[in-house]
C-alpha cells in the first residue's frame, strides 16, 4: 500500500482545469443537497434552493482559494514531476477538511446556532470517515489504471515506431537562440541541441559540445521565443509546456500514470510529454 502511495500521479497543472474542477464540485454539491436533502438541511428557515446554493458556494470559494490561488504560490510543493498518489489523496483531504470548516460556519448561520468547537470536530470526523475511504480507493485505482495504460502503450510504441536512426551529430545546420540579454545569444548546430527546459524567466538549454559531451546553458528567454528561433527545423517538438525536445535524440519511450516519457540517447534524464500531446507521438516519430 505504501509503495502505491509513492507512485507518480497526474497533477492538474493548468489554471483552467483547476477552475473547472472547482465549478464541477460546487455544482455537484448544490445538486446533491437540493435533490436528496441529507443531514436535515431542509430544516432551515431559509428556502431549500438558497440553502443548497450556499453550501455549493462555500465549496466553490474554498476550492478556488486552495487550488487556483494558493497552488501557484507554492510551485516547489505542487510540481508534477514529484507529485504522487499520496500527495493527491492528502491534498484532496485538505480540500475536504477546509470545506467542512466552511460548512460548519455556514450551518451555524443557516440554523441560528452558536459556533461550538465540538460541532466542528464532529464535522471533520464525519468528513474523514465519509471522505477518506472512497477518495483514497478511487485515486489508488485510477493510478493503477493510468500506469498500466501508459506503460503498455509505451511498450507498443517502442515496437511499432522507431525514433530516427540518423546520427544527429552529422547534420550541421546552424541555429541561433536569441537571449533577452544583449550579446548573450547561443549559436550551435541544430542537431546538437538535445532539449530545452523552461526555468522561471530563463530556459535551460542542453546541447552537445564539440567533444559530443552534454553541456547546459541558461538563456534569458522563453520556450515560445525559442520555438520561433527554430522555425523551419522540423525535428524539434514542444512536447510539454516546459519542454522542447529534439526528436533525433530520442531513443525510446516509457510511461507511468502521468503520461509518456521520452528517453534520450545522450543522458539518463527523460523529457515528459504533456497528456494533451500524447496522441501526437506517432505523428512526430
NUDO-279200 format. One record per residue (C-alpha): residue number from 1; x, y, z. Coordinates in steps of 0.2 Angstrom, whole numbers, plus 2048, in hexadecimal, padded with zeros to 3 digits. Layout:
NUDO-279200
<rec><num>NUM</num><X>X</X><Y>Y</Y><Z>Z</Z></rec>
...
//
This chain:
NUDO-279200
<rec><num>1</num><X>800</X><Y>800</Y><Z>800</Z></rec>
<rec><num>2</num><X>80E</X><Y>80C</Y><Z>805</Z></rec>
<rec><num>3</num><X>817</X><Y>809</Y><Z>7F4</Z></rec>
<rec><num>4</num><X>807</X><Y>80D</Y><Z>7EB</Z></rec>
<rec><num>5</num><X>806</X><Y>81E</Y><Z>7F4</Z></rec>
<rec><num>6</num><X>817</X><Y>822</Y><Z>7EE</Z></rec>
<rec><num>7</num><X>814</X><Y>81F</Y><Z>7DC</Z></rec>
<rec><num>8</num><X>812</X><Y>82E</Y><Z>7CF</Z></rec>
<rec><num>9</num><X>800</X><Y>835</Y><Z>7CD</Z></rec>
<rec><num>10</num><X>7FB</X><Y>842</Y><Z>7C1</Z></rec>
<rec><num>11</num><X>7F9</X><Y>854</Y><Z>7C8</Z></rec>
<rec><num>12</num><X>7EC</X><Y>861</Y><Z>7C1</Z></rec>
<rec><num>13</num><X>7F9</X><Y>86E</Y><Z>7BB</Z></rec>
<rec><num>14</num><X>7EF</X><Y>87A</Y><Z>7B1</Z></rec>
<rec><num>15</num><X>7E5</X><Y>888</Y><Z>7B9</Z></rec>
<rec><num>16</num><X>7D6</X><Y>884</Y><Z>7AE</Z></rec>
<rec><num>17</num><X>7D5</X><Y>872</Y><Z>7B4</Z></rec>
<rec><num>18</num><X>7D6</X><Y>877</Y><Z>7C6</Z></rec>
<rec><num>19</num><X>7C8</X><Y>884</Y><Z>7C4</Z></rec>
<rec><num>20</num><X>7BD</X><Y>877</Y><Z>7BA</Z></rec>
<rec><num>21</num><X>7C0</X><Y>86A</Y><Z>7C8</Z></rec>
<rec><num>22</num><X>7BA</X><Y>877</Y><Z>7D5</Z></rec>
<rec><num>23</num><X>7AB</X><Y>87B</Y><Z>7CB</Z></rec>
<rec><num>24</num><X>7A6</X><Y>869</Y><Z>7C9</Z></rec>
<rec><num>25</num><X>7A8</X><Y>864</Y><Z>7DB</Z></rec>
<rec><num>26</num><X>79E</X><Y>873</Y><Z>7E1</Z></rec>
<rec><num>27</num><X>790</X><Y>86F</Y><Z>7D4</Z></rec>
<rec><num>28</num><X>790</X><Y>85D</Y><Z>7DA</Z></rec>
<rec><num>29</num><X>78E</X><Y>863</Y><Z>7EC</Z></rec>
<rec><num>30</num><X>780</X><Y>86E</Y><Z>7E8</Z></rec>
<rec><num>31</num><X>777</X><Y>861</Y><Z>7DD</Z></rec>
<rec><num>32</num><X>779</X><Y>853</Y><Z>7EA</Z></rec>
<rec><num>33</num><X>773</X><Y>85D</Y><Z>7F9</Z></rec>
<rec><num>34</num><X>764</X><Y>865</Y><Z>7EF</Z></rec>
<rec><num>35</num><X>75E</X><Y>854</Y><Z>7E9</Z></rec>
<rec><num>36</num><X>762</X><Y>848</Y><Z>7F8</Z></rec>
<rec><num>37</num><X>762</X><Y>854</Y><Z>806</Z></rec>
<rec><num>38</num><X>76D</X><Y>84A</Y><Z>812</Z></rec>
<rec><num>39</num><X>772</X><Y>84E</Y><Z>824</Z></rec>
<rec><num>40</num><X>762</X><Y>858</Y><Z>827</Z></rec>
<rec><num>41</num><X>767</X><Y>867</Y><Z>81C</Z></rec>
<rec><num>42</num><X>755</X><Y>86A</Y><Z>817</Z></rec>
<rec><num>43</num><X>751</X><Y>86E</Y><Z>82A</Z></rec>
<rec><num>44</num><X>758</X><Y>880</Y><Z>828</Z></rec>
<rec><num>45</num><X>74D</X><Y>88F</Y><Z>828</Z></rec>
<rec><num>46</num><X>754</X><Y>894</Y><Z>817</Z></rec>
<rec><num>47</num><X>74E</X><Y>88D</Y><Z>806</Z></rec>
<rec><num>48</num><X>756</X><Y>87D</Y><Z>801</Z></rec>
<rec><num>49</num><X>75C</X><Y>884</Y><Z>7F1</Z></rec>
<rec><num>50</num><X>766</X><Y>892</Y><Z>7FB</Z></rec>
<rec><num>51</num><X>76C</X><Y>885</Y><Z>807</Z></rec>
<rec><num>52</num><X>773</X><Y>879</Y><Z>7FA</Z></rec>
<rec><num>53</num><X>77A</X><Y>887</Y><Z>7F0</Z></rec>
<rec><num>54</num><X>783</X><Y>88E</Y><Z>7FF</Z></rec>
<rec><num>55</num><X>78C</X><Y>87D</Y><Z>803</Z></rec>
<rec><num>56</num><X>791</X><Y>87C</Y><Z>7F0</Z></rec>
<rec><num>57</num><X>797</X><Y>88E</Y><Z>7F1</Z></rec>
<rec><num>58</num><X>7A2</X><Y>88A</Y><Z>801</Z></rec>
<rec><num>59</num><X>7A9</X><Y>87B</Y><Z>7F7</Z></rec>
<rec><num>60</num><X>7AD</X><Y>886</Y><Z>7E8</Z></rec>
<rec><num>61</num><X>7B6</X><Y>894</Y><Z>7F2</Z></rec>
<rec><num>62</num><X>7C0</X><Y>888</Y><Z>7FD</Z></rec>
<rec><num>63</num><X>7C6</X><Y>87E</Y><Z>7ED</Z></rec>
<rec><num>64</num><X>7CA</X><Y>88D</Y><Z>7E4</Z></rec>
<rec><num>65</num><X>7D4</X><Y>895</Y><Z>7F2</Z></rec>
<rec><num>66</num><X>7DE</X><Y>884</Y><Z>7F4</Z></rec>
<rec><num>67</num><X>7E0</X><Y>87E</Y><Z>7E2</Z></rec>
<rec><num>68</num><X>7E0</X><Y>88E</Y><Z>7D8</Z></rec>
<rec><num>69</num><X>7E8</X><Y>89B</Y><Z>7E3</Z></rec>
<rec><num>70</num><X>7F3</X><Y>891</Y><Z>7F0</Z></rec>
<rec><num>71</num><X>7FA</X><Y>883</Y><Z>7E4</Z></rec>
<rec><num>72</num><X>803</X><Y>88F</Y><Z>7D9</Z></rec>
<rec><num>73</num><X>80B</X><Y>898</Y><Z>7E8</Z></rec>
<rec><num>74</num><X>813</X><Y>887</Y><Z>7EC</Z></rec>
<rec><num>75</num><X>81B</X><Y>880</Y><Z>7DC</Z></rec>
<rec><num>76</num><X>828</X><Y>876</Y><Z>7E6</Z></rec>
<rec><num>77</num><X>81B</X><Y>86C</Y><Z>7EF</Z></rec>
<rec><num>78</num><X>80F</X><Y>86B</Y><Z>7E0</Z></rec>
<rec><num>79</num><X>81B</X><Y>864</Y><Z>7D2</Z></rec>
<rec><num>80</num><X>814</X><Y>856</Y><Z>7C7</Z></rec>
<rec><num>81</num><X>825</X><Y>84E</Y><Z>7C6</Z></rec>
<rec><num>82</num><X>825</X><Y>84A</Y><Z>7D9</Z></rec>
<rec><num>83</num><X>812</X><Y>849</Y><Z>7DB</Z></rec>
<rec><num>84</num><X>80C</X><Y>838</Y><Z>7E1</Z></rec>
<rec><num>85</num><X>7FC</X><Y>82E</Y><Z>7E6</Z></rec>
<rec><num>86</num><X>7FF</X><Y>832</Y><Z>7F8</Z></rec>
<rec><num>87</num><X>801</X><Y>845</Y><Z>7F4</Z></rec>
<rec><num>88</num><X>7F1</X><Y>844</Y><Z>7EB</Z></rec>
<rec><num>89</num><X>7E7</X><Y>83C</Y><Z>7F8</Z></rec>
<rec><num>90</num><X>7EE</X><Y>847</Y><Z>806</Z></rec>
<rec><num>91</num><X>7EA</X><Y>857</Y><Z>7FC</Z></rec>
<rec><num>92</num><X>7D9</X><Y>851</Y><Z>7F8</Z></rec>
<rec><num>93</num><X>7D6</X><Y>84E</Y><Z>80B</Z></rec>
<rec><num>94</num><X>7DD</X><Y>860</Y><Z>80E</Z></rec>
<rec><num>95</num><X>7CF</X><Y>866</Y><Z>802</Z></rec>
<rec><num>96</num><X>7C2</X><Y>85C</Y><Z>80B</Z></rec>
<rec><num>97</num><X>7C7</X><Y>861</Y><Z>81C</Z></rec>
<rec><num>98</num><X>7C7</X><Y>874</Y><Z>817</Z></rec>
<rec><num>99</num><X>7B6</X><Y>872</Y><Z>80F</Z></rec>
<rec><num>100</num><X>7B0</X><Y>86A</Y><Z>81F</Z></rec>
<rec><num>101</num><X>7B6</X><Y>879</Y><Z>829</Z></rec>
<rec><num>102</num><X>7AD</X><Y>884</Y><Z>81D</Z></rec>
<rec><num>103</num><X>79D</X><Y>87A</Y><Z>81F</Z></rec>
<rec><num>104</num><X>79E</X><Y>87A</Y><Z>832</Z></rec>
<rec><num>105</num><X>79E</X><Y>88D</Y><Z>831</Z></rec>
<rec><num>106</num><X>790</X><Y>88D</Y><Z>824</Z></rec>
<rec><num>107</num><X>785</X><Y>881</Y><Z>82E</Z></rec>
<rec><num>108</num><X>786</X><Y>88C</Y><Z>83E</Z></rec>
<rec><num>109</num><X>77F</X><Y>89A</Y><Z>833</Z></rec>
<rec><num>110</num><X>772</X><Y>890</Y><Z>82A</Z></rec>
<rec><num>111</num><X>76B</X><Y>888</Y><Z>83A</Z></rec>
<rec><num>112</num><X>76E</X><Y>897</Y><Z>846</Z></rec>
<rec><num>113</num><X>77A</X><Y>88C</Y><Z>851</Z></rec>
<rec><num>114</num><X>78A</X><Y>892</Y><Z>85A</Z></rec>
<rec><num>115</num><X>79B</X><Y>88D</Y><Z>854</Z></rec>
<rec><num>116</num><X>79F</X><Y>87E</Y><Z>85F</Z></rec>
<rec><num>117</num><X>7B0</X><Y>876</Y><Z>85E</Z></rec>
<rec><num>118</num><X>7A9</X><Y>865</Y><Z>861</Z></rec>
<rec><num>119</num><X>79E</X><Y>867</Y><Z>852</Z></rec>
<rec><num>120</num><X>7AD</X><Y>86B</Y><Z>847</Z></rec>
<rec><num>121</num><X>7B6</X><Y>85C</Y><Z>84D</Z></rec>
<rec><num>122</num><X>7A6</X><Y>852</Y><Z>849</Z></rec>
<rec><num>123</num><X>7A6</X><Y>85A</Y><Z>838</Z></rec>
<rec><num>124</num><X>7B8</X><Y>855</Y><Z>834</Z></rec>
<rec><num>125</num><X>7B6</X><Y>843</Y><Z>83B</Z></rec>
<rec><num>126</num><X>7A7</X><Y>840</Y><Z>830</Z></rec>
<rec><num>127</num><X>7B1</X><Y>847</Y><Z>822</Z></rec>
<rec><num>128</num><X>7C0</X><Y>83C</Y><Z>825</Z></rec>
<rec><num>129</num><X>7B5</X><Y>82C</Y><Z>827</Z></rec>
<rec><num>130</num><X>7AA</X><Y>830</Y><Z>818</Z></rec>
<rec><num>131</num><X>7B8</X><Y>837</Y><Z>80D</Z></rec>
<rec><num>132</num><X>7C8</X><Y>82E</Y><Z>810</Z></rec>
<rec><num>133</num><X>7C3</X><Y>81D</Y><Z>80A</Z></rec>
<rec><num>134</num><X>7BB</X><Y>820</Y><Z>7FA</Z></rec>
<rec><num>135</num><X>7C8</X><Y>82E</Y><Z>7F5</Z></rec>
<rec><num>136</num><X>7D7</X><Y>823</Y><Z>7F9</Z></rec>
<rec><num>137</num><X>7D0</X><Y>814</Y><Z>7F0</Z></rec>
<rec><num>138</num><X>7CB</X><Y>81E</Y><Z>7E1</Z></rec>
<rec><num>139</num><X>7DC</X><Y>826</Y><Z>7DF</Z></rec>
<rec><num>140</num><X>7E5</X><Y>816</Y><Z>7E2</Z></rec>
<rec><num>141</num><X>7DB</X><Y>80D</Y><Z>7D5</Z></rec>
<rec><num>142</num><X>7DD</X><Y>81B</Y><Z>7C9</Z></rec>
<rec><num>143</num><X>7F0</X><Y>81B</Y><Z>7CB</Z></rec>
<rec><num>144</num><X>7F1</X><Y>808</Y><Z>7C8</Z></rec>
<rec><num>145</num><X>7E6</X><Y>80A</Y><Z>7B8</Z></rec>
<rec><num>146</num><X>7EF</X><Y>819</Y><Z>7B1</Z></rec>
<rec><num>147</num><X>800</X><Y>811</Y><Z>7B5</Z></rec>
<rec><num>148</num><X>7FB</X><Y>801</Y><Z>7AC</Z></rec>
<rec><num>149</num><X>7F4</X><Y>80B</Y><Z>79D</Z></rec>
<rec><num>150</num><X>803</X><Y>816</Y><Z>79A</Z></rec>
<rec><num>151</num><X>810</X><Y>808</Y><Z>79D</Z></rec>
<rec><num>152</num><X>808</X><Y>7FC</Y><Z>791</Z></rec>
<rec><num>153</num><X>805</X><Y>80A</Y><Z>784</Z></rec>
<rec><num>154</num><X>818</X><Y>80F</Y><Z>786</Z></rec>
<rec><num>155</num><X>81D</X><Y>7FD</Y><Z>783</Z></rec>
<rec><num>156</num><X>812</X><Y>7FC</Y><Z>774</Z></rec>
<rec><num>157</num><X>81A</X><Y>80C</Y><Z>76D</Z></rec>
<rec><num>158</num><X>82B</X><Y>805</Y><Z>76F</Z></rec>
<rec><num>159</num><X>827</X><Y>7F6</Y><Z>765</Z></rec>
<rec><num>160</num><X>81D</X><Y>7FF</Y><Z>757</Z></rec>
<rec><num>161</num><X>827</X><Y>80F</Y><Z>754</Z></rec>
<rec><num>162</num><X>839</X><Y>814</Y><Z>756</Z></rec>
<rec><num>163</num><X>841</X><Y>825</Y><Z>759</Z></rec>
<rec><num>164</num><X>84B</X><Y>82A</Y><Z>74A</Z></rec>
<rec><num>165</num><X>85C</X><Y>820</Y><Z>748</Z></rec>
<rec><num>166</num><X>866</X><Y>82D</Y><Z>740</Z></rec>
<rec><num>167</num><X>875</X><Y>833</Y><Z>74B</Z></rec>
<rec><num>168</num><X>86F</X><Y>844</Y><Z>751</Z></rec>
<rec><num>169</num><X>881</X><Y>84B</Y><Z>752</Z></rec>
<rec><num>170</num><X>883</X><Y>84A</Y><Z>73F</Z></rec>
<rec><num>171</num><X>877</X><Y>857</Y><Z>73A</Z></rec>
<rec><num>172</num><X>87F</X><Y>868</Y><Z>73C</Z></rec>
<rec><num>173</num><X>871</X><Y>875</Y><Z>739</Z></rec>
<rec><num>174</num><X>875</X><Y>884</Y><Z>744</Z></rec>
<rec><num>175</num><X>868</X><Y>88B</Y><Z>750</Z></rec>
<rec><num>176</num><X>868</X><Y>89B</Y><Z>75B</Z></rec>
<rec><num>177</num><X>85E</X><Y>89B</Y><Z>76B</Z></rec>
<rec><num>178</num><X>85C</X><Y>8AD</Y><Z>76F</Z></rec>
<rec><num>179</num><X>85E</X><Y>8B4</Y><Z>781</Z></rec>
<rec><num>180</num><X>854</X><Y>8C2</Y><Z>788</Z></rec>
<rec><num>181</num><X>865</X><Y>8C8</Y><Z>78F</Z></rec>
<rec><num>182</num><X>86F</X><Y>8D0</Y><Z>781</Z></rec>
<rec><num>183</num><X>87E</X><Y>8C7</Y><Z>77A</Z></rec>
<rec><num>184</num><X>87A</X><Y>8B7</Y><Z>783</Z></rec>
<rec><num>185</num><X>872</X><Y>8AD</Y><Z>774</Z></rec>
<rec><num>186</num><X>876</X><Y>89B</Y><Z>773</Z></rec>
<rec><num>187</num><X>87C</X><Y>894</Y><Z>762</Z></rec>
<rec><num>188</num><X>87E</X><Y>882</Y><Z>75F</Z></rec>
<rec><num>189</num><X>87A</X><Y>874</Y><Z>752</Z></rec>
<rec><num>190</num><X>868</X><Y>870</Y><Z>752</Z></rec>
<rec><num>191</num><X>86A</X><Y>85E</Y><Z>755</Z></rec>
<rec><num>192</num><X>875</X><Y>861</Y><Z>764</Z></rec>
<rec><num>193</num><X>867</X><Y>868</Y><Z>76D</Z></rec>
<rec><num>194</num><X>860</X><Y>85A</Y><Z>778</Z></rec>
<rec><num>195</num><X>852</X><Y>862</Y><Z>781</Z></rec>
<rec><num>196</num><X>84D</X><Y>872</Y><Z>78A</Z></rec>
<rec><num>197</num><X>844</X><Y>874</Y><Z>79A</Z></rec>
<rec><num>198</num><X>83B</X><Y>884</Y><Z>7A1</Z></rec>
<rec><num>199</num><X>842</X><Y>88A</Y><Z>7B1</Z></rec>
<rec><num>200</num><X>839</X><Y>89A</Y><Z>7B8</Z></rec>
<rec><num>201</num><X>83E</X><Y>8A8</Y><Z>7AD</Z></rec>
<rec><num>202</num><X>84C</X><Y>89E</Y><Z>7A5</Z></rec>
<rec><num>203</num><X>84D</X><Y>88E</Y><Z>79A</Z></rec>
<rec><num>204</num><X>85A</X><Y>881</Y><Z>79E</Z></rec>
<rec><num>205</num><X>861</X><Y>87B</Y><Z>78D</Z></rec>
<rec><num>206</num><X>86A</X><Y>86A</Y><Z>78D</Z></rec>
<rec><num>207</num><X>874</X><Y>867</Y><Z>77E</Z></rec>
<rec><num>208</num><X>884</X><Y>85D</Y><Z>778</Z></rec>
<rec><num>209</num><X>894</X><Y>866</Y><Z>777</Z></rec>
<rec><num>210</num><X>8A2</X><Y>863</Y><Z>76B</Z></rec>
<rec><num>211</num><X>8A8</X><Y>854</Y><Z>774</Z></rec>
<rec><num>212</num><X>896</X><Y>84D</Y><Z>774</Z></rec>
<rec><num>213</num><X>894</X><Y>84F</Y><Z>786</Z></rec>
<rec><num>214</num><X>884</X><Y>856</Y><Z>78E</Z></rec>
<rec><num>215</num><X>885</X><Y>868</Y><Z>793</Z></rec>
<rec><num>216</num><X>878</X><Y>874</Y><Z>79A</Z></rec>
<rec><num>217</num><X>875</X><Y>886</Y><Z>799</Z></rec>
<rec><num>218</num><X>868</X><Y>892</Y><Z>7A1</Z></rec>
<rec><num>219</num><X>861</X><Y>89E</Y><Z>794</Z></rec>
<rec><num>220</num><X>856</X><Y>8AD</Y><Z>799</Z></rec>
<rec><num>221</num><X>848</X><Y>8A9</Y><Z>78D</Z></rec>
<rec><num>222</num><X>838</X><Y>89F</Y><Z>78C</Z></rec>
<rec><num>223</num><X>834</X><Y>88E</Y><Z>784</Z></rec>
<rec><num>224</num><X>827</X><Y>898</Y><Z>778</Z></rec>
<rec><num>225</num><X>836</X><Y>8A3</Y><Z>772</Z></rec>
<rec><num>226</num><X>841</X><Y>894</Y><Z>76F</Z></rec>
<rec><num>227</num><X>833</X><Y>88C</Y><Z>765</Z></rec>
<rec><num>228</num><X>834</X><Y>89B</Y><Z>75A</Z></rec>
<rec><num>229</num><X>847</X><Y>89A</Y><Z>759</Z></rec>
<rec><num>230</num><X>845</X><Y>888</Y><Z>753</Z></rec>
<rec><num>231</num><X>837</X><Y>88B</Y><Z>747</Z></rec>
<rec><num>232</num><X>83A</X><Y>880</Y><Z>738</Z></rec>
<rec><num>233</num><X>844</X><Y>872</Y><Z>741</Z></rec>
<rec><num>234</num><X>837</X><Y>864</Y><Z>742</Z></rec>
<rec><num>235</num><X>841</X><Y>859</Y><Z>74D</Z></rec>
<rec><num>236</num><X>83C</X><Y>864</Y><Z>75C</Z></rec>
<rec><num>237</num><X>82C</X><Y>861</Y><Z>766</Z></rec>
<rec><num>238</num><X>824</X><Y>86B</Y><Z>774</Z></rec>
<rec><num>239</num><X>81E</X><Y>85B</Y><Z>77D</Z></rec>
<rec><num>240</num><X>81A</X><Y>864</Y><Z>78E</Z></rec>
<rec><num>241</num><X>817</X><Y>875</Y><Z>794</Z></rec>
<rec><num>242</num><X>828</X><Y>875</Y><Z>79C</Z></rec>
<rec><num>243</num><X>832</X><Y>86A</Y><Z>78F</Z></rec>
<rec><num>244</num><X>837</X><Y>86B</Y><Z>77D</Z></rec>
<rec><num>245</num><X>841</X><Y>85B</Y><Z>777</Z></rec>
<rec><num>246</num><X>84B</X><Y>857</Y><Z>768</Z></rec>
<rec><num>247</num><X>843</X><Y>847</Y><Z>761</Z></rec>
<rec><num>248</num><X>853</X><Y>841</Y><Z>75A</Z></rec>
<rec><num>249</num><X>85A</X><Y>83E</Y><Z>76B</Z></rec>
<rec><num>250</num><X>84B</X><Y>833</Y><Z>771</Z></rec>
<rec><num>251</num><X>850</X><Y>821</Y><Z>774</Z></rec>
<rec><num>252</num><X>840</X><Y>819</Y><Z>77B</Z></rec>
<rec><num>253</num><X>830</X><Y>81D</Y><Z>784</Z></rec>
<rec><num>254</num><X>829</X><Y>818</Y><Z>795</Z></rec>
<rec><num>255</num><X>819</X><Y>81C</Y><Z>79F</Z></rec>
<rec><num>256</num><X>812</X><Y>81E</Y><Z>7B0</Z></rec>
<rec><num>257</num><X>802</X><Y>825</Y><Z>7B7</Z></rec>
<rec><num>258</num><X>807</X><Y>837</Y><Z>7B2</Z></rec>
<rec><num>259</num><X>809</X><Y>832</Y><Z>7A0</Z></rec>
<rec><num>260</num><X>817</X><Y>82F</Y><Z>794</Z></rec>
<rec><num>261</num><X>82A</X><Y>832</Y><Z>796</Z></rec>
<rec><num>262</num><X>837</X><Y>834</Y><Z>789</Z></rec>
<rec><num>263</num><X>847</X><Y>82C</Y><Z>78D</Z></rec>
<rec><num>264</num><X>857</X><Y>834</Y><Z>785</Z></rec>
<rec><num>265</num><X>866</X><Y>82C</Y><Z>77E</Z></rec>
<rec><num>266</num><X>873</X><Y>838</Y><Z>785</Z></rec>
<rec><num>267</num><X>86C</X><Y>839</Y><Z>797</Z></rec>
<rec><num>268</num><X>863</X><Y>82F</Y><Z>7A4</Z></rec>
<rec><num>269</num><X>857</X><Y>83D</Y><Z>7A6</Z></rec>
<rec><num>270</num><X>846</X><Y>83C</Y><Z>79E</Z></rec>
<rec><num>271</num><X>83A</X><Y>849</Y><Z>797</Z></rec>
<rec><num>272</num><X>827</X><Y>848</Y><Z>79B</Z></rec>
<rec><num>273</num><X>81A</X><Y>849</Y><Z>78E</Z></rec>
<rec><num>274</num><X>80A</X><Y>853</Y><Z>793</Z></rec>
<rec><num>275</num><X>7FB</X><Y>848</Y><Z>794</Z></rec>
<rec><num>276</num><X>7F3</X><Y>853</Y><Z>787</Z></rec>
<rec><num>277</num><X>802</X><Y>850</Y><Z>77B</Z></rec>
<rec><num>278</num><X>802</X><Y>83D</Y><Z>77E</Z></rec>
<rec><num>279</num><X>7F7</X><Y>839</Y><Z>76E</Z></rec>
<rec><num>280</num><X>804</X><Y>842</Y><Z>763</Z></rec>
<rec><num>281</num><X>813</X><Y>836</Y><Z>767</Z></rec>
<rec><num>282</num><X>80F</X><Y>82B</Y><Z>757</Z></rec>
<rec><num>283</num><X>80E</X><Y>83B</Y><Z>74D</Z></rec>
<rec><num>284</num><X>81E</X><Y>842</Y><Z>753</Z></rec>
<rec><num>285</num><X>828</X><Y>832</Y><Z>752</Z></rec>
//
